[in-house]
Amino acid sequence: MITKSRKPMNDNQLITKESEWIAYFTSSIERIIAKMERMKKDCRPTLGGENFLTDKEVAERLRISRRTLQEYRNEGRISYIQLGGKIIYKESDIERLLKDGYREAYLTDL
């Protein structure tokens, strides 16, 4: 990100909380904190190096309904873990499912 350069302060300049440099510094810190909060929200710790996804997250990523996802479970198309009433999926299983379903294009001269 490119920002406007700030005029360097001279040695005799009094720094107050109203000064332009402090305002710029404060807004920069606030932007960094906001980015860190977004990262914290989006990132979850892993168990054994594995990320787990909810049925809602998997359905959104695959662009299918949660009902279709349930049919995939019932048909044995997709692996899952059931803990009580909660269903979760290994991210690596979803990636493998997509990789296995990949079909190479056979028409190359268009």
Buried (B, 14 or more C-beta within 10 A) or exposed (E): EEEEEEEEEEEEEEEEEEEEBEEEEEEEEEEEEEEEEEEEEEEEEEEEEEBBBEBEBBBEEBEEEEEEBBEBBEEEEBBBEEEEEEBBBBBEBBEEBEEEEEEEEEEEEE
